[in-house]
């Protein structure tokens, strides 16, 4: 595994923001995030504290983080912060690709679209994890655990199964060293220069 320090994580987030036109905002100071947490809790989709502390949320080009970038916490270690930079920027790429109104509507209103978008972003997670571990990472185990986590995204069982199948196929490409995700490609290129 590569040595991941605070400056590397902060630098990568800065590079990704510049490259993809995003910005980072603290989740706990956002009225919109607090309102979303209350709504999700009321609808029994996700517990308020869980949403605020354990999930990074991208709305448009703003990425709401429950951590300060580059400052490790027990939940948000530096490698986890690096991985989630790639994951959330995959959502930015998705919004750009499909148009933000279409993307946001599909993500919020459709279990199958939400599962598909997350499966794609989890694929970028596998790519960066494979790179960070120098190939000592099991993408198949990761794919299965992440597919199961889609229950907390209010995805149906059928959509979770489809996402698991999609991610298993992607895992096969990852172990061959293939990088499909634009966000992972940008991150790996930047991280590779950091190491030299």
N, C-alpha and C positions, 0 to 999 in steps of 0.2 A: 504494500500500500504506500502511496506517496505521502510525504509529510505535508499536512495541511495546516497552515497557520492563519492567524487572524488577518494579516496583510494580504495573503492570497485570496481569502474569501471576500474581503472588502474590495480588493482589486477586481475580482471576477464580477461581482455584482455591479460595480461601476462600469465595467466594460460592457456587460450585457444591457444595462440601462441605456448606455450611449448607442449601442448597436441597434437595439430594438425600440428605442424611444419610450422606454418605460420609466416609472418612478416608484420609489419605495415609500410607504407611509406606515407609521406605527398603527397596528390594528386597534390597540386599546384606547387610542385618542380619537377614533373615527366614530362619529354619530351614526353613520350609515352601517358600519360593522356591528355596533351595539344593537341597532334596530334589527338587523338581519339575525343576530344571535337570539334576540328575544322572540322573533317570529319562528325561527327554526325550533326553538325550545317549546313554544306554544303548540306548534303543529306536531310535536313528538318526532321530529326528523333527526334532530341532534341537540344534545344538551348544551346550554348556553356556554358554560365554562370550557367545555371541550372545543367548541367552535372557536372561541376566542384565544385559547392557549395552544391548541394542537394542530390548527389548520392555518395555512397561508392561503389568502384569498385574492384572486386577481379580478378586478372589475375594470374593464377597458384597459388602459395602459398603466393603471395604478395597482401595485402589488402591496397588499396589506399584510405585514409580518407581525407575529407575536413575539418577536425578538429584535434586538438591535444587531444589524448585520456586522459580523466579525466578533461579536461577543458571545462566547459559548455559554449555554445553559445545560442543565441535565437533559432536557428534552431536545433542545436545538443545538446539538454539537456542531463543530465547524464542518466536518464532512457532510452532515445533514443539511446545513445551510448552503453548502456548495451544490449539493444535489438538488435542493429545492429551487435554487436560482435557475437551473436548467429546466426543471419541471414547469415552473410558473411562466418562464419565457416561451415554453412550448404553447401555453395557452394564449400568449400574446400573438404568436405566429398563427394560431388557429383563428383568432379574431380578425387578424389582417387578411388571412386567406379567404374567409367566408363572408367578411363584412361583420362589423360589430353588432348590428341589430339582429342579423340572422343568428350569429353565434350565441349571443346572450339569450335570445328567445329559445333557441333549441336547447341550450344548456339547462335553462331553468324549467322548461315545460316538458321535456322529453327524457324519460329514463334511458332510452336506448341511445340517444345522442350524448347524454351526459356520460354514460358508460363508455361510449366510443371515444369521446374527447379525453377522458381520463386514461383509457387504455393507451392512447397515443402518447400522452404525457408520461405515463409510467414506462413506456418504451424508451423514452429519452432518459428516464432515470436509470434504466438498465444499462444504457450505453455509457453514461458517465460513471456509474458504479463499476462497470467492467474496466474502464480506463483507469479509474482511481486505484483499483485493486490489482492492476497488472494481470488481469485474467483470473484472479483468485476469488471469484464471486460466482454464485450459482443463480443465473437469471431465471431458471425455471422455478426455483423456490420463491424468488422475489415475485415472479408473475402470479403464482398461485396465491401468495399472501395478499398482494395488492388487489387482486380480483375479489377476494373475500372482503376487503375493506370497503368495497363499493356499496355494501349494505348501509354504511353510515352516510352515503350520498343519496339514499332513498332510491336506489336502483332495484329493478325487479330481478328475480332469480334468473329469468331467461336472459336478461341483459348482462348479468354478472357472468353467466356461463359463456356468452358470446365474447365478452371482454377477456375472459380467461383463455379462450381458444386463440384470440387475436394476439394476446401477449405471449402465449406459448410459441406461436410461430415467430414472433419478433425475437424471443429469447434464442431461438435457433440461429438467427442472423447475428445476434450480438456475440455469441461464442465464436463465430467466424471472424469477428472483428469489424463487422459492417456497422457503419453509423449512418442512420437514415435521417434523424432529427436535425433540423437546421440549428436549433438552439444548442444541441449537444456538439455539433460540428464547430460552432463558434466558440463554445467553452473549451473544447479540447484543443483547438488551435491556440487559443490564448494561454491556457494552462501549460501547453507544451513549450511555449516561449518563456514562460515564467521559470520553468525548470532548467533552461539552458543558460 
